[in-house]
Amino acid sequence: MSCYYIIGVRMDNRVSNAVNFQEVLTKNGCSIKARLGLHETSEHSCSGDGLIVLQPCGKKEEVEKLVVELNGLEGVTAKLIDLN
């Protein structure tokens, strides 16, 4: 088991796609050590797109399965960085 993975995620149309994304994260919550969400915001607007950085822990096959599951969601693009 390793925690030297990073998953970078781009989400389009956050308002519509966030619920399904959150369901996947909740289902895999025990293997996600850290999560950081980034999006543009100001006094007058909130960006519809966002970036999420995940640090999963586990076997490489399990982490790759999470990336595939995330990429199966509408408006989501996920990429794995393996730092092992």
N, C-alpha and C positions, 0 to 999 in steps of 0.2 A: 504494500500500500504506500502511496506517495501523495504528498500535497504540493508537489512542484509542477502544477499545471495552472494555466490561466485560460479562461474562455472569454474571448471578447465577443460581445453581442451588439448588433445594431438592430434597433426596433423602429420600424416605420409606423406611423399612425398609432402612437402610444395609447391613446384613449380607447381605441377599438381593440387593440391586440394585447393589452396588459393583463386582462383577466386570464386568458389561456396561458400566457407566459408564466404568470404567478402560480397557476395550477401545477405546471411542470416543476417549478422551483420548490413548491410545497411537497410534491411527491418525492423529490430528490433531496429534501432539506437536510437529512442526516449526513449527506456527503458533501454539502456545500459549506466550506469554512468561512468564506467571506463573500460579500456582495457589495458592489458600489454602483450606484446609478447616477448618470450624468445627463443633463439636458439643459438647453438654453432657457433662461427665464428672465423676465423683466417685469416692471410694474404694470405693463400693458399687455403682455402676451406670455404664453407658455408654449415652447416648441412641441410640435407633434412628433418629432423624432427623438430618439435617445440612444445613449451608449450605456451598456451595462458590462461591468467587469466581474467575473466570478472566479473564485479560487476553490475548485473542487478537490476532494481527497478521495483516493481509492485506487483500484487497479486501473490500468490504462484502458482496458476493454470497457469498463463501466463508465469512465469519463468520456470515451468516444461515443458510447451509446447515448449519453446525455446530449452531446453535441448534435447527433443525428436527430434526436427528439426535438431539440430546440429549432433546428433547421426545418423541421416538418411543420412548424407553426407559420401561419400567414404573417407576412411583414417582418419576419425575424431572419437575420443572417448571423450565424455563430461560427467562430473560428477557434481552433485549439492551438495553444502554445504549450509545447512540452519542454520543460526546463530540466528534465532529468538528465 
